[in-house]
Amino acid sequence: MEKKVEISNITIEEIIKIFKEEEGIELSFEEAKDILSFLTMLLKITIKSFLEQ
């Protein structure tokens, strides 16, 4: 049985804030959206791999 994983605990605005405060980098909304999409995909792959073991 395949489990659906939903990840929605961090917002695009939070990504922008984290990069600005921690790295001094001003991200555009689209850049932050891309980072969030990548992190979500990476987390889903990691969880799926873990559950399959």
C-alpha positions in Angstrom: 0.0 0.0 0.0 1.4 3.4 -1.0 1.3 6.1 1.5 0.7 9.7 0.5 3.1 12.1 2.2 2.0 15.7 2.6 4.5 18.4 3.5 3.4 21.9 4.2 5.1 23.1 7.4 7.2 25.8 5.8 6.1 28.7 3.6 7.8 30.4 0.7 8.0 33.6 2.8 9.8 31.6 5.5 12.3 30.4 3.0 12.9 34.0 1.9 13.3 35.1 5.5 15.7 32.3 6.4 18.0 33.0 3.4 18.0 36.7 4.2 18.8 36.3 7.9 21.2 33.4 7.7 23.0 34.0 4.4 22.3 37.7 3.6 20.8 36.6 0.3 17.7 38.2 -1.1 15.6 35.6 -2.9 12.8 36.3 -5.3 9.5 34.6 -4.8 10.2 32.3 -7.7 13.6 31.3 -6.4 12.2 30.5 -3.0 9.4 28.6 -4.6 11.9 26.5 -6.5 14.0 25.8 -3.4 10.8 24.7 -1.5 9.8 22.4 -4.4 13.3 20.9 -4.4 13.3 20.3 -0.6 9.8 18.8 -0.7 10.8 16.4 -3.5 14.0 15.4 -1.7 12.1 14.8 1.6 9.5 12.7 -0.2 12.2 10.6 -1.9 14.0 10.1 1.5 10.8 9.1 3.3 9.7 6.8 0.6 13.1 5.1 0.6 13.0 4.8 4.3 9.5 3.3 4.3 10.5 0.7 1.7 13.4 -0.6 3.8 
